[in-house]
Amino acid sequence: MIPKNNRLVLSGIVIKTPIRKVSPSGISHCQFYLEHVSEQVEAELTRQAWCIMPVIASGHHELSYIRKGSKVSVSGFISTHTKRNKTSQLVLHADQVKLLGE
Protein backbone atom coordinates (compact mmCIF):
# COMPACT_ATOMS: atom_id res chain seq x y z
CA MET A 1 0.00 0.00 0.00
CA ILE A 2 1.31 3.46 -0.91
CA PRO A 3 1.29 5.98 1.97
CA LYS A 4 -1.08 8.88 1.39
CA ASN A 5 0.75 11.53 3.40
CA ASN A 6 0.58 15.05 2.00
CA ARG A 7 1.39 17.61 4.67
CA LEU A 8 3.45 20.77 4.37
CA VAL A 9 4.39 23.35 7.00
CA LEU A 10 5.91 26.57 5.70
CA SER A 11 6.61 29.91 7.35
CA GLY A 12 7.37 33.21 5.74
CA ILE A 13 6.09 36.64 4.79
CA VAL A 14 2.91 37.43 2.86
CA ILE A 15 4.26 39.33 -0.17
CA LYS A 16 1.03 40.50 -1.86
CA THR A 17 -2.23 41.82 -0.49
CA PRO A 18 -4.48 38.78 0.10
CA ILE A 19 -7.50 38.31 -2.14
CA ARG A 20 -10.65 37.50 -0.19
CA LYS A 21 -13.72 36.00 -1.84
CA VAL A 22 -16.89 34.22 -0.82
CA SER A 23 -18.13 31.40 -3.04
CA PRO A 24 -21.79 31.22 -4.13
CA SER A 25 -22.24 28.53 -1.45
CA GLY A 26 -21.05 30.97 1.24
CA ILE A 27 -17.54 29.56 1.82
CA SER A 28 -14.88 32.20 2.41
CA HIS A 29 -11.56 31.95 0.58
CA CYS A 30 -8.34 33.84 1.28
CA GLN A 31 -5.59 33.65 -1.36
CA PHE A 32 -2.07 34.99 -0.85
CA TYR A 33 1.57 34.40 -1.74
CA LEU A 34 4.01 33.33 0.96
CA GLU A 35 7.74 33.95 0.55
CA HIS A 36 10.02 31.64 2.54
CA VAL A 37 13.76 32.26 3.02
CA SER A 38 15.96 30.13 5.28
CA GLU A 39 19.22 28.24 5.60
CA GLN A 40 18.94 24.45 5.49
CA VAL A 41 21.50 21.68 5.86
CA GLU A 42 21.78 19.19 3.03
CA ALA A 43 24.58 16.62 2.73
CA GLU A 44 26.28 18.32 5.69
CA LEU A 45 26.42 21.63 3.81
CA THR A 46 24.45 24.77 4.55
CA ARG A 47 22.45 26.11 1.65
CA GLN A 48 20.02 28.94 1.09
CA ALA A 49 16.40 27.84 0.63
CA TRP A 50 13.94 30.20 -1.03
CA CYS A 51 10.49 29.83 -2.53
CA ILE A 52 7.27 31.69 -3.18
CA MET A 53 4.24 29.49 -2.58
CA PRO A 54 0.65 30.38 -3.47
CA VAL A 55 -1.68 29.65 -0.53
CA ILE A 56 -5.44 29.18 -0.42
CA ALA A 57 -7.23 29.08 2.94
CA SER A 58 -10.91 28.16 2.62
CA GLY A 59 -13.60 28.31 5.27
CA HIS A 60 -11.57 30.46 7.70
CA HIS A 61 -13.49 33.60 8.65
CA GLU A 62 -10.85 34.74 11.15
CA LEU A 63 -8.12 35.44 8.58
CA SER A 64 -8.90 39.15 8.27
CA TYR A 65 -5.66 39.87 10.18
CA ILE A 66 -3.48 38.61 7.32
CA ARG A 67 -2.03 41.48 5.33
CA LYS A 68 0.87 42.11 3.00
CA GLY A 69 3.98 41.92 5.21
CA SER A 70 2.44 39.57 7.81
CA LYS A 71 4.74 36.85 9.12
CA VAL A 72 2.83 33.57 9.22
CA SER A 73 3.20 29.82 9.57
CA VAL A 74 0.91 27.84 7.30
CA SER A 75 0.17 24.12 7.27
CA GLY A 76 -1.96 22.06 4.93
CA PHE A 77 -1.71 19.92 1.80
CA ILE A 78 -0.29 20.70 -1.62
CA SER A 79 -2.02 20.17 -4.94
CA THR A 80 -1.35 21.14 -8.55
CA HIS A 81 -3.52 23.86 -10.08
CA THR A 82 -3.66 24.57 -13.80
CA LYS A 83 -3.49 28.28 -14.52
CA ARG A 84 -5.36 30.06 -17.32
CA ASN A 85 -2.26 29.91 -19.53
CA LYS A 86 -2.29 26.09 -19.16
CA THR A 87 0.81 25.99 -16.94
CA SER A 88 0.77 24.08 -13.66
CA GLN A 89 1.81 25.26 -10.24
CA LEU A 90 1.79 23.80 -6.75
CA VAL A 91 -0.62 25.47 -4.33
CA LEU A 92 -0.67 25.04 -0.55
CA HIS A 93 -4.24 24.50 0.67
CA ALA A 94 -4.02 25.73 4.25
CA ASP A 95 -6.05 24.35 7.11
CA GLN A 96 -3.99 26.23 9.74
CA VAL A 97 -2.61 29.76 9.51
CA LYS A 98 -0.78 31.23 12.52
CA LEU A 99 0.40 34.82 12.81
CA LEU A 100 4.04 34.88 13.96
CA GLY A 101 4.29 38.57 14.82
CA GLU A 102 5.11 41.68 12.91
Residue, then its C-alpha position, 0 to 999 in steps of 0.5 A: m500500500i502506498p502511503k497517502n501523506n501530504r502535509l506541508v508546514l511553511s513559514g514566511i512573509v505574505i508578499k502581496t495583499p491577500i485576495r478574499k472571496v466568498s463562493p456562491s455557497g457561502i464559503s470564504h476563501c483567502q488567497f495569498y503568496l508566501e515567501h520563505v527564506s531560510e538556511q537548510v543543511e543538506a549533505e552536511l552543507t548549509r544552503q540557502a532555501w527560497c520559494i514563493m508558494p501560493v496559498i489558499a485558505s478556505g472556510h476560515h473567517e478569522l483570517s482578516y488579520i493577514r495582510k501584506g507583510s504579515k509573518v505567518s506559519v501555514s500548514g496544509f496539503i499541496s495540490t497542482h492547479t492549472k493556470r489560465n495559460k495552461t501551466s501548472q503550479l503547486v498550491l498550498h491549501a491551508d487548514q492552519v494559519k498562525l500569525l508569527g508577529e510583525 
